[in-house]
Amino acid sequence: TGVCWDNAMAESFFAALKNELVHRTVFPTRNHARRAIVNYIEGWYNRQRLHSGLGYRTPQEVHDEYLNVQVAA
């Protein structure tokens, strides 16, 4: 609908990506840019960052726990 609050989480992520990586870096090629963005997403945002809403665990730890519960059920 064009209202930024409809997808606030995605808007926040892309704002952080732009402010912390894209606007601070001159990429020699698109491939370099792609690799840097993947590293940002996989390395910092998704895998290493502890989240207070997840009990100060990483999203990967919570996901792994979820999968283990599903297998056990």
N, C-alpha and C positions, 0 to 999 in steps of 0.2 A: 504493500500500500504506500510505500515511500516514507513511512514514519520510522525514524531511527530506533525507537524503543521497541519495535516489533522484533528486532533481532539484535538486542543490545550486546549479547555475548560476542557475536561475530564482529559487530562494529568495534567493540573494545579491542578484540584481538588484532584486527587489521590496522587500527590506529597505532597500537603498540609496535606492530611489525614495521609500519612505515616510519614511525618516529625513531625507533631504536636501530633499524637496519637500513632500510631503503633510502631514506633521505640523507643518511650519513655516509653513504658509500658510493663511489664511482665504479661501476662494474665494466670491465673491458669488453665483455661479450654477454649475450643473453644466457649462455650456458653457465657462466660464472654467477650471474644473478640467480638463476634457478638453484644452483648448488648451495649458495649462501642462504637462500630462503628455506630450502629443505633442512639445512643444518640448524637454522633458527627454530623452525617448527619442531623438529625431532629432538634436537639437543637441549634447548633451554625451555621452551614453552611447554612441551609435552612430557618429557621424560625425567628431567632433573628437578624441576621446580616443586617444592612442597606446598601443599594447599591446606590452609586452615580448615576449610570446609570438608576436607577429606581426612581429618585427624592428623594433619601434618605428614601425610604420605603423598607419594607421587601418584598421578593418574594411572600409571602402569601397575603399581602395587594394588590399587583398588580394582583395576580391571582383572588382574590375575586372581585376586581373591574371589571376585564374582564368578570367574570361570571355574574355579575349584569347587565352589558351592554348587554350581550347576551340574558338574560332573558327579558330585557326591549325591545329588538328589535323585 
